[in-house]
Structure formats: structure tokens, C-alpha cells
Amino acid sequence: MLTIISWVNRGLAQIEKWTLVALSASLGLLLIVQVVLRYLFDSPLFWAEEVAVQILVAMSFLGVSYLIYRQQLVAIDFIYLMLAKPLRRLASCLFQLVALASLVLFAWLTYQWVSDPLVQSELSPTTQLPRWYNYSVLLIALMAMSFHQLVNWFESLRNLVLGEGV
């Protein structure tokens, strides 16, 4: 069962990685086109800044999700590292569980927010697209973060039971 979950976790991470690559390329291309049109032709794209910000926000949230998968988030762990290995395994398991609970709560609250009729009726000022499209990126990223964190918690729980790792 854990191997299937790990396989899905790796697949989701690959999707995130290639989405981040595509978003980075599209952001770079959009900004280059905007500069060329603005300074060479004196005819900027009026929507470029808004779309660039939306792409950057999407990259940020998906990037955090990918970092959770890679377990490369910044952490202050000097006290944690001073613990004996059995206590460190237990603390790791508890930290993973608290992080999972927090992410699930944030995802639930974001779902409630995005599905609110007032939020769904809101339009972006420049492109006039519904803003809930942009907000749903946060929900998707939080769901992906929650899944990655669930897998991390399963692994730390396995390490705790088997006395491995950390």
C-alpha cells in the first residue's frame, strides 16, 4: 500500500516540477515580450503585469509543495538534532502530524473561501477573468502539500515503528 502511495507521490511531484518549469518559462517569455513591446514599440501589453503576478504566485505555492515532497523546507532544528535518536524519531513523527493537520485545515478553509459566492463573482481588474481561478491555485497547491505531507508522515511513522532513519 505504501509503495502505491509513494508512486503517486512521485508522480504528483513530477507534475509539479514540470508545471514549475512551464510557469517559469512562460513568466520569462511574458516579461521579455512586455519589455520589447514597451520600450521598442511603445505599445505595452496592458495585462502583462497582472498575469505575471498570478504566474509568480502559482509558482510560489507549487514550489512550496515540491519542497515538501523533497523535504527541503527551511527548518530550525538545532534542538531537534540534540535529541537522542529514538526521541528524534518520535519528535519527527509528531512534527509531521502537526504539519499535516495544519495543511489539511488550511486546505479546508481555502475551499470554503474559494467556493463562497462573493469570491466567485469577483473579477480581476485588468483581464476581467474570475479571480477564483487564481485563488483555486492555492487550493490545489494546499491539497498537493497535504498529500506530500501525508506520505512524509507515513514514512516517519514507519521509521518510528521500525527504529530506522533520522
C-alpha positions as CSV (number, residue, x, y, z in Angstrom):
1,M,0.0,0.0,0.0
2,L,2.8,2.4,0.9
3,T,4.5,1.7,-2.4
4,I,1.4,2.7,-4.3
5,I,1.1,5.9,-2.3
6,S,4.8,6.6,-2.8
7,W,4.4,6.0,-6.6
8,V,1.5,8.5,-6.7
9,N,3.6,10.9,-4.6
10,R,6.5,10.8,-7.1
11,G,4.1,11.2,-10.0
12,L,2.5,14.3,-8.4
13,A,6.0,15.7,-7.7
14,Q,6.9,15.2,-11.4
15,I,3.7,17.0,-12.5
16,E,4.6,19.9,-10.1
17,K,8.2,20.0,-11.3
18,W,7.2,20.3,-15.0
19,T,4.4,22.7,-14.2
20,L,7.0,24.9,-12.4
21,V,9.3,24.7,-15.4
22,A,6.5,25.7,-17.8
23,L,5.4,28.5,-15.5
24,S,9.0,29.8,-15.2
25,A,9.4,29.7,-19.0
26,S,6.1,31.4,-19.6
27,L,6.9,34.1,-17.0
28,G,10.3,34.8,-18.5
29,L,8.8,34.9,-22.0
30,L,5.9,37.2,-21.0
31,L,8.3,39.6,-19.3
32,I,10.7,39.7,-22.3
33,V,7.8,40.3,-24.7
34,Q,6.5,43.0,-22.4
35,V,9.8,44.8,-22.2
36,V,10.3,44.6,-26.0
37,L,6.8,45.9,-26.7
38,R,7.0,48.6,-24.1
39,Y,10.5,50.1,-24.9
40,L,10.9,49.3,-28.6
41,F,7.3,49.7,-29.9
42,D,5.9,51.9,-27.2
43,S,2.9,49.6,-27.0
44,P,2.9,47.5,-23.8
45,L,0.6,44.6,-23.0
46,F,-1.8,46.1,-20.6
47,W,-2.5,42.8,-18.8
48,A,1.1,41.6,-18.6
49,E,1.9,42.7,-15.0
50,E,-1.3,41.2,-13.6
51,V,-0.7,37.8,-15.4
52,A,3.0,37.9,-14.3
53,V,1.9,38.3,-10.7
54,Q,-0.6,35.5,-11.0
55,I,2.1,33.2,-12.5
56,L,4.6,34.1,-9.8
57,V,2.0,33.3,-7.0
58,A,1.3,30.0,-8.7
59,M,5.0,29.2,-8.9
60,S,5.4,30.1,-5.2
61,F,2.7,27.8,-3.9
62,L,3.6,24.9,-6.2
63,G,7.2,25.4,-5.3
64,V,6.5,25.0,-1.6
65,S,4.5,21.8,-2.4
66,Y,7.5,20.5,-4.3
67,L,9.8,21.4,-1.5
68,I,7.6,19.5,1.0
69,Y,8.0,16.4,-1.3
70,R,11.8,16.9,-1.4
71,Q,11.8,17.6,2.4
72,Q,13.9,20.6,1.7
73,L,12.0,23.3,3.6
74,V,14.0,25.6,5.8
75,A,13.9,24.4,9.4
76,I,15.4,25.5,12.7
77,D,16.4,22.1,14.1
78,F,19.4,22.6,16.4
79,I,17.3,21.4,19.5
80,Y,15.8,18.6,17.5
81,L,19.3,17.4,16.4
82,M,20.5,17.4,20.1
83,L,17.8,14.7,21.0
84,A,18.7,11.1,21.1
85,K,17.7,9.1,18.0
86,P,14.6,7.4,19.5
87,L,13.3,10.8,20.7
88,R,14.2,12.4,17.4
89,R,12.1,9.8,15.6
90,L,9.2,10.5,17.9
91,A,9.6,14.2,17.5
92,S,9.8,13.9,13.7
93,C,6.6,11.9,13.7
94,L,4.8,14.5,15.8
95,F,6.1,17.4,13.8
96,Q,4.9,15.7,10.6
97,L,1.5,15.1,12.1
98,V,1.1,18.7,13.2
99,A,2.2,19.9,9.8
100,L,-0.3,17.6,8.1
101,A,-3.1,18.8,10.3
102,S,-2.3,22.4,9.6
103,L,-2.2,21.9,5.9
104,V,-5.5,20.0,5.9
105,L,-7.1,22.8,7.9
106,F,-5.7,25.4,5.5
107,A,-7.0,23.5,2.5
108,W,-10.4,23.1,4.1
109,L,-10.6,26.9,4.9
110,T,-9.4,27.7,1.4
111,Y,-12.0,25.5,-0.1
112,Q,-14.7,27.3,1.9
113,W,-13.3,30.7,0.9
114,V,-13.0,29.9,-2.8
115,S,-16.5,28.3,-3.0
116,D,-18.1,31.4,-1.4
117,P,-20.4,33.1,-4.0
118,L,-18.9,36.6,-3.3
119,V,-15.4,35.3,-4.1
120,Q,-16.6,33.5,-7.2
121,S,-18.3,36.7,-8.5
122,E,-15.2,38.8,-8.1
123,L,-13.4,39.7,-11.4
124,S,-9.8,40.7,-11.8
125,P,-9.3,44.4,-12.7
126,T,-7.3,44.1,-15.9
127,T,-8.2,40.8,-17.5
128,Q,-11.8,40.6,-16.2
129,L,-11.4,36.9,-15.6
130,P,-13.0,35.4,-12.4
131,R,-10.5,35.7,-9.6
132,W,-11.5,32.3,-8.2
133,Y,-9.4,30.7,-11.0
134,N,-6.3,32.3,-9.4
135,Y,-7.4,31.5,-5.9
136,S,-8.0,27.9,-6.8
137,V,-4.3,27.5,-7.4
138,L,-3.8,28.0,-3.7
139,L,-6.4,25.2,-3.0
140,I,-4.7,22.8,-5.5
141,A,-1.3,23.5,-4.0
142,L,-2.5,23.0,-0.5
143,M,-4.1,19.7,-1.4
144,A,-0.8,18.6,-3.0
145,M,1.1,19.8,0.1
146,S,-1.2,17.8,2.3
147,F,-0.7,14.7,0.2
148,H,3.1,15.1,0.3
149,Q,2.9,15.7,4.0
150,L,0.8,12.6,4.5
151,V,3.4,10.5,2.7
152,N,6.1,12.1,4.8
153,W,4.1,11.3,8.0
154,F,3.7,7.7,6.9
155,E,7.4,7.4,6.4
156,S,8.3,9.0,9.7
157,L,5.7,6.7,11.4
158,R,7.3,3.7,9.7
159,N,10.7,4.9,10.9
160,L,9.4,5.3,14.4
161,V,8.0,1.7,14.5
162,L,10.9,0.1,12.8
163,G,13.6,2.2,14.6
164,E,15.1,3.3,11.4
165,G,16.2,6.7,10.0
166,V,16.8,10.1,11.5
